[in-house]
Amino acid sequence: MCCTTHRIIDAALDIAARPGFAAADVRRIEVALGARQAAMAGHRCPRDPLEAK
C-alpha cells in the first residue's frame, strides 16, 4: 500500500531540498492518484495524523 505514495513523498522532498525553497510560500499541494492507488491509500480526507500516515 504505502509504496504507491512513495513517489509523491520523494517528489515533495526533492522540491523541499531545492535552493531557495520556503515552506511558508506554499499555498496548497495537489496530488493526482489513479483510482487503484487512491483506494489503497484508504483515506481521501484524513481527519488525524494516523489516517494521514
N, CA, C and O atoms as CSV, one atom per row, in Angstrom:
chain,resi,resn,atom,element,x,y,z
A,1,MET,N,N,0.820,-1.196,0.000
A,1,MET,CA,C,0.000,0.000,0.000
A,1,MET,C,C,0.861,1.257,0.000
A,1,MET,O,O,0.699,2.111,-0.871
A,2,CYS,N,N,1.760,1.384,0.946
A,2,CYS,CA,C,2.497,2.643,1.063
A,2,CYS,C,C,3.421,2.894,-0.121
A,2,CYS,O,O,3.802,4.035,-0.382
A,3,CYS,N,N,3.786,1.824,-0.846
A,3,CYS,CA,C,4.683,2.042,-1.986
A,3,CYS,C,C,4.037,2.933,-3.043
A,3,CYS,O,O,4.745,3.552,-3.836
A,4,THR,N,N,2.714,3.008,-3.069
A,4,THR,CA,C,2.043,3.847,-4.062
A,4,THR,C,C,2.200,5.329,-3.758
A,4,THR,O,O,2.030,6.164,-4.647
A,5,THR,N,N,2.516,5.660,-2.530
A,5,THR,CA,C,2.663,7.071,-2.167
A,5,THR,C,C,4.117,7.519,-2.099
A,5,THR,O,O,4.393,8.713,-1.985
A,6,HIS,N,N,5.049,6.571,-2.167
A,6,HIS,CA,C,6.465,6.939,-2.029
A,6,HIS,C,C,6.921,7.916,-3.100
A,6,HIS,O,O,7.701,8.821,-2.803
A,7,ARG,N,N,6.462,7.764,-4.328
A,7,ARG,CA,C,6.877,8.687,-5.397
A,7,ARG,C,C,6.443,10.107,-5.096
A,7,ARG,O,O,7.176,11.060,-5.363
A,8,ILE,N,N,5.252,10.246,-4.542
A,8,ILE,CA,C,4.746,11.574,-4.197
A,8,ILE,C,C,5.595,12.182,-3.079
A,8,ILE,O,O,5.975,13.351,-3.142
A,9,ILE,N,N,5.884,11.388,-2.073
A,9,ILE,CA,C,6.695,11.869,-0.952
A,9,ILE,C,C,8.102,12.208,-1.420
A,9,ILE,O,O,8.654,13.237,-1.031
A,10,ASP,N,N,8.686,11.349,-2.254
A,10,ASP,CA,C,10.028,11.619,-2.788
A,10,ASP,C,C,10.058,12.913,-3.586
A,10,ASP,O,O,11.011,13.686,-3.486
A,11,ALA,N,N,9.017,13.151,-4.379
A,11,ALA,CA,C,8.957,14.389,-5.160
A,11,ALA,C,C,8.881,15.606,-4.241
A,11,ALA,O,O,9.541,16.614,-4.491
A,12,ALA,N,N,8.084,15.516,-3.182
A,12,ALA,CA,C,7.976,16.629,-2.234
A,12,ALA,C,C,9.311,16.897,-1.549
A,12,ALA,O,O,9.694,18.051,-1.363
A,13,LEU,N,N,10.013,15.843,-1.177
A,13,LEU,CA,C,11.323,16.012,-0.542
A,13,LEU,C,C,12.330,16.628,-1.510
A,13,LEU,O,O,13.141,17.465,-1.112
A,14,ASP,N,N,12.283,16.221,-2.769
A,14,ASP,CA,C,13.175,16.803,-3.771
A,14,ASP,C,C,12.907,18.299,-3.948
A,14,ASP,O,O,13.840,19.097,-4.037
A,15,ILE,N,N,11.648,18.664,-3.999
A,15,ILE,CA,C,11.284,20.081,-4.136
A,15,ILE,C,C,11.735,20.860,-2.903
A,15,ILE,O,O,12.282,21.957,-3.024
A,16,ALA,N,N,11.507,20.297,-1.721
A,16,ALA,CA,C,11.885,20.982,-0.478
A,16,ALA,C,C,13.392,21.187,-0.374
A,16,ALA,O,O,13.848,22.115,0.293
A,17,ALA,N,N,14.164,20.328,-1.030
A,17,ALA,CA,C,15.625,20.431,-0.959
A,17,ALA,C,C,16.203,21.444,-1.944
A,17,ALA,O,O,17.404,21.716,-1.915
A,18,ARG,N,N,15.382,21.993,-2.795
A,18,ARG,CA,C,15.877,22.962,-3.785
A,18,ARG,C,C,16.313,24.255,-3.108
A,18,ARG,O,O,15.670,24.717,-2.166
A,19,PRO,N,N,17.406,24.836,-3.590
A,19,PRO,CA,C,17.850,26.112,-3.024
A,19,PRO,C,C,16.748,27.169,-3.168
A,19,PRO,O,O,16.126,27.296,-4.223
A,20,GLY,N,N,16.526,27.900,-2.116
A,20,GLY,CA,C,15.539,28.972,-2.140
A,20,GLY,C,C,14.123,28.533,-1.806
A,20,GLY,O,O,13.227,29.372,-1.707
A,21,PHE,N,N,13.900,27.227,-1.628
A,21,PHE,CA,C,12.556,26.764,-1.290
A,21,PHE,C,C,12.187,27.236,0.105
A,21,PHE,O,O,12.992,27.151,1.032
A,22,ALA,N,N,10.976,27.729,0.250
A,22,ALA,CA,C,10.475,28.155,1.566
A,22,ALA,C,C,9.077,27.582,1.757
A,22,ALA,O,O,8.158,27.919,1.010
A,23,ALA,N,N,8.913,26.722,2.748
A,23,ALA,CA,C,7.615,26.093,3.008
A,23,ALA,C,C,6.534,27.136,3.243
A,23,ALA,O,O,5.368,26.903,2.922
A,24,ALA,N,N,6.905,28.275,3.796
A,24,ALA,CA,C,5.921,29.328,4.065
A,24,ALA,C,C,5.310,29.880,2.775
A,24,ALA,O,O,4.231,30.471,2.810
A,25,ASP,N,N,5.976,29.697,1.658
A,25,ASP,CA,C,5.468,30.176,0.376
A,25,ASP,C,C,4.470,29.213,-0.276
A,25,ASP,O,O,3.834,29.565,-1.270
A,26,VAL,N,N,4.329,28.020,0.266
A,26,VAL,CA,C,3.425,27.016,-0.306
A,26,VAL,C,C,2.000,27.332,0.137
A,26,VAL,O,O,1.710,27.412,1.331
A,27,ARG,N,N,1.129,27.508,-0.831
A,27,ARG,CA,C,-0.281,27.803,-0.524
A,27,ARG,C,C,-1.119,26.546,-0.468
A,27,ARG,O,O,-2.025,26.433,0.357
A,28,ARG,N,N,-0.821,25.599,-1.343
A,28,ARG,CA,C,-1.536,24.328,-1.323
A,28,ARG,C,C,-0.725,23.303,-2.103
A,28,ARG,O,O,0.191,23.634,-2.856
A,29,ILE,N,N,-1.095,22.064,-1.896
A,29,ILE,CA,C,-0.465,20.955,-2.602
A,29,ILE,C,C,-1.589,20.097,-3.174
A,29,ILE,O,O,-2.510,19.702,-2.459
A,30,GLU,N,N,-1.504,19.819,-4.457
A,30,GLU,CA,C,-2.476,18.953,-5.108
A,30,GLU,C,C,-1.755,17.718,-5.625
A,30,GLU,O,O,-0.674,17.814,-6.206
A,31,VAL,N,N,-2.356,16.574,-5.411
A,31,VAL,CA,C,-1.778,15.314,-5.834
A,31,VAL,C,C,-2.831,14.537,-6.607
A,31,VAL,O,O,-3.982,14.450,-6.180
A,32,ALA,N,N,-2.443,13.979,-7.730
A,32,ALA,CA,C,-3.343,13.137,-8.513
A,32,ALA,C,C,-2.905,11.687,-8.380
A,32,ALA,O,O,-1.731,11.356,-8.546
A,33,LEU,N,N,-3.866,10.839,-8.079
A,33,LEU,CA,C,-3.617,9.401,-7.962
A,33,LEU,C,C,-4.560,8.650,-8.879
A,33,LEU,O,O,-5.650,9.127,-9.194
A,34,GLY,N,N,-4.137,7.485,-9.300
A,34,GLY,CA,C,-5.039,6.615,-10.016
A,34,GLY,C,C,-6.076,6.061,-9.048
A,34,GLY,O,O,-5.875,6.094,-7.834
A,35,ALA,N,N,-7.166,5.560,-9.570
A,35,ALA,CA,C,-8.246,5.033,-8.719
A,35,ALA,C,C,-7.751,3.902,-7.823
A,35,ALA,O,O,-8.106,3.839,-6.646
A,36,ARG,N,N,-6.935,3.012,-8.376
A,36,ARG,CA,C,-6.435,1.888,-7.569
A,36,ARG,C,C,-5.533,2.381,-6.438
A,36,ARG,O,O,-5.638,1.907,-5.307
A,37,GLN,N,N,-4.648,3.332,-6.742
A,37,GLN,CA,C,-3.746,3.860,-5.719
A,37,GLN,C,C,-4.522,4.620,-4.638
A,37,GLN,O,O,-4.205,4.514,-3.453
A,38,ALA,N,N,-5.525,5.375,-5.045
A,38,ALA,CA,C,-6.332,6.106,-4.064
A,38,ALA,C,C,-7.071,5.139,-3.153
A,38,ALA,O,O,-7.168,5.373,-1.948
A,39,ALA,N,N,-7.587,4.067,-3.710
A,39,ALA,CA,C,-8.288,3.078,-2.895
A,39,ALA,C,C,-7.325,2.409,-1.914
A,39,ALA,O,O,-7.693,2.128,-0.773
A,40,MET,N,N,-6.099,2.155,-2.357
A,40,MET,CA,C,-5.113,1.525,-1.483
A,40,MET,C,C,-4.664,2.473,-0.381
A,40,MET,O,O,-4.350,2.035,0.726
A,41,ALA,N,N,-4.631,3.755,-0.674
A,41,ALA,CA,C,-4.218,4.734,0.339
A,41,ALA,C,C,-5.240,4.818,1.465
A,41,ALA,O,O,-4.876,5.062,2.615
A,42,GLY,N,N,-6.506,4.621,1.146
A,42,GLY,CA,C,-7.512,4.469,2.184
A,42,GLY,C,C,-8.301,5.690,2.582
A,42,GLY,O,O,-9.530,5.621,2.618
A,43,HIS,N,N,-7.674,6.793,2.882
A,43,HIS,CA,C,-8.382,7.953,3.430
A,43,HIS,C,C,-8.271,9.138,2.479
A,43,HIS,O,O,-7.200,9.724,2.321
A,44,ARG,N,N,-9.379,9.481,1.855
A,44,ARG,CA,C,-9.382,10.609,0.920
A,44,ARG,C,C,-9.153,11.932,1.647
A,44,ARG,O,O,-8.405,12.785,1.169
A,45,CYS,N,N,-9.780,12.097,2.772
A,45,CYS,CA,C,-9.632,13.302,3.592
A,45,CYS,C,C,-9.301,12.879,5.026
A,45,CYS,O,O,-10.198,12.788,5.863
A,46,PRO,N,N,-8.043,12.623,5.310
A,46,PRO,CA,C,-7.681,12.160,6.664
A,46,PRO,C,C,-8.070,13.178,7.726
A,46,PRO,O,O,-7.938,14.387,7.531
A,47,ARG,N,N,-8.550,12.665,8.848
A,47,ARG,CA,C,-9.006,13.523,9.949
A,47,ARG,C,C,-7.982,13.692,11.037
A,47,ARG,O,O,-8.126,14.557,11.901
A,48,ASP,N,N,-6.940,12.872,11.009
A,48,ASP,CA,C,-5.916,12.978,12.040
A,48,ASP,C,C,-4.595,12.441,11.480
A,48,ASP,O,O,-4.580,11.870,10.389
A,49,PRO,N,N,-3.505,12.613,12.198
A,49,PRO,CA,C,-2.200,12.175,11.694
A,49,PRO,C,C,-2.126,10.679,11.392
A,49,PRO,O,O,-1.441,10.273,10.453
A,50,LEU,N,N,-2.817,9.866,12.166
A,50,LEU,CA,C,-2.778,8.427,11.915
A,50,LEU,C,C,-3.426,8.082,10.593
A,50,LEU,O,O,-2.890,7.257,9.853
A,51,GLU,N,N,-4.563,8.684,10.268
A,51,GLU,CA,C,-5.198,8.437,8.984
A,51,GLU,C,C,-4.362,8.996,7.837
A,51,GLU,O,O,-4.380,8.437,6.740
A,52,ALA,N,N,-3.648,10.061,8.061
A,52,ALA,CA,C,-2.816,10.668,7.020
A,52,ALA,C,C,-1.549,9.868,6.759
A,52,ALA,O,O,-0.906,10.032,5.723
A,53,LYS,N,N,-1.199,9.020,7.681
A,53,LYS,CA,C,0.041,8.254,7.596
A,53,LYS,C,C,0.080,7.328,6.425
A,53,LYS,O,O,1.069,6.620,6.231
